Amino acid sequence: MDFSLLLQRVIDGISQGSVYALIALGLVIIYRGTGHLNFAQGEMALFATYCVYQFGEWGIPVWIALFMGMGVGFVVGAVSEVTLIRPISKKSPFAVFIVTLGLFTFLNWLDGAIWGNQQLPNSGVGSKQQSFPDLFPADPEDQFNFLGASIRYERIGILLLVLVITGLLFLLFNKTKFGLAMRAVASNTESAKLAGIRTNLVLMVSWGLAAAIGAVGGVVMGGLNNSVGLGLMFSIFIYGSAAATLGGFDSPGGAVVGGLAIGLIENLSSGYAQKWIGQELKLAVALAIIVAVLLVKPSGLFGTEKVERV
């Protein structure tokens, strides 16, 4: 076995898994804060990613555009919770699933209506960008060799960004009153109200924060692909869901570990089992992991098992 090739695939898998971890973190935030799963998480991230591209077209520096895009994502998530999720969840918790699927379809349509169906940036007249803006150095020479493997500075930057966001979320959930309030609301909304927690604010901020973090994942993925299109986040959402399932839907650290693990499994399986697992079947690997985890340990590797008193 070629060790340098193995190392290269491990490095590529970790960097790809970092993007999955960002989407998984958004799913975990909503679940911890509301007890719901947001199937429109990827499309919220995609809308914010298109906005970041548009900000770049207007000449705004990429990091400023990123924070503006996170702001857009926060507003989209918060407004969705207030206007759609909150009224529906009071009628039927299961209906939230249907609403998020509808929101998925609407946001994807909206992206196409505003920016068109083609990949952006394109070579058309009026485009100021040759590629999607990168958060980190991404030129061919921006890399170094380690034991025969090429490590790009961009990949290191993405991994560090994920670790920083995870650390901040850990502090939020475990060291702040608002984080504890999010956990209380997800556990029992009515009891949280009796304890004086502003549950409506917690729910709104949870959805907004999740969409803002998803926006980071979308921008990172756009940079890796050098473009943004309507299908950018579909497969990424599947992988992110697999990561959250593997790590545990109430564990931010588990989401990161799950994302990195999914990236590794995907890259190694497609590399060493390419004869059986091509590009078309890579999604099947993620779906198989979801099914296996749900059958063996539904709470995930780091999730908290629910105990019900009889």
URRA-V216559 format. One record per residue. PHI is phi in whole degrees, -180 to 180 (* if undefined). NEAR is the number of other ideal C-beta (glycine too) atoms within 8 Angstrom. Layout:
BEGIN
phi = {PHI/PHI}
near = {NEAR/NEAR}
END
This chain:
BEGIN
phi = {*/-75/-65/-64/-68/-61/-62/-62/-70/-65/-64/-64/-66/-65/-66/-68/-65/-63/-67/-61/-63/-64/-68/-63/-61/-62/-64/-67/-60/-65/-65/-69/-90/-132/82/-107/-111/-103/-80/-100/-57/-64/-75/-62/-64/-66/-60/-65/-65/-60/-63/-62/-59/-64/-61/-64/-63/-85/90/-82/-55/-61/-71/-67/-62/-62/-66/-66/-64/-63/-64/-61/-61/-60/-63/-61/-65/-66/-65/-61/-66/-70/-90/-117/-68/-62/-64/-71/-63/-71/-84/-160/-59/-66/-65/-60/-58/-66/-64/-68/-66/-64/-65/-55/-64/-64/-65/-65/-63/-63/-59/-66/-67/-87/-108/87/-95/-87/-70/-122/-71/-121/-90/-70/-69/101/-80/-90/-108/-89/-152/-65/-62/-97/-77/-129/-55/-134/-71/-56/-84/-84/-161/-144/-97/-138/54/89/-101/-92/-113/-87/-60/-60/-66/-64/-61/-64/-63/-64/-61/-63/-66/-65/-62/-63/-62/-66/-68/-60/-64/-62/-73/-110/-122/-125/-65/-67/-62/-66/-66/-60/-67/-66/-66/-66/-72/-159/-63/-66/-65/-64/-63/-65/-83/89/-80/-78/-64/-62/-66/-63/-63/-64/-66/-60/-67/-66/-64/-62/-67/-65/-69/-60/-61/-61/-61/-65/-66/-62/-67/-61/-66/-66/-86/64/-165/-134/-145/-65/-98/-59/-101/-64/-68/-63/-65/-61/-65/-64/-65/-63/-65/-65/-66/-66/-79/114/-71/-114/-129/-59/-62/-64/-63/-68/-61/-63/-63/-64/-65/-63/-60/-64/-60/-61/-70/-70/-68/-73/-81/-96/-122/-61/-64/-105/-117/-90/-61/-72/-100/-65/-65/-64/-63/-64/-65/-65/-66/-58/-64/-62/-66/-64/-77/-90/-145/-56/-79/84/-66/-119/-75/-93/-74/-80/-113/-108/-85/-106}
near = {4/5/8/9/9/9/12/11/11/11/11/10/15/13/14/12/16/17/16/18/17/17/21/17/16/17/17/16/15/15/14/12/16/13/6/11/9/12/10/12/16/15/13/17/17/16/14/19/17/13/11/18/16/9/12/14/9/6/5/9/5/11/7/9/13/13/8/12/15/13/9/12/18/12/9/13/15/13/8/14/15/9/7/10/15/11/8/11/12/5/6/7/7/6/10/12/9/8/11/14/10/8/13/12/8/8/14/11/8/9/13/10/5/7/8/6/5/6/7/13/10/7/3/5/3/4/10/6/10/3/8/14/13/10/13/10/8/9/5/4/4/9/9/6/8/7/7/8/10/7/11/10/12/15/13/10/11/14/11/8/12/13/9/8/12/14/8/8/11/11/10/10/13/7/7/9/5/9/12/9/12/14/11/12/16/11/8/7/7/6/9/14/9/6/7/4/10/6/10/7/7/15/14/11/11/16/17/14/12/17/19/14/15/17/18/13/15/17/15/14/13/16/14/9/9/7/10/13/9/8/6/13/14/8/9/14/12/11/16/19/13/15/18/17/13/16/20/15/12/9/13/12/10/16/18/15/12/20/21/14/12/16/17/12/11/15/13/11/11/12/9/5/8/8/4/5/11/7/5/5/9/13/10/8/13/14/10/8/13/12/8/8/13/8/6/5/6/6/8/16/11/9/12/7/5/5/4/4/3/2}
END
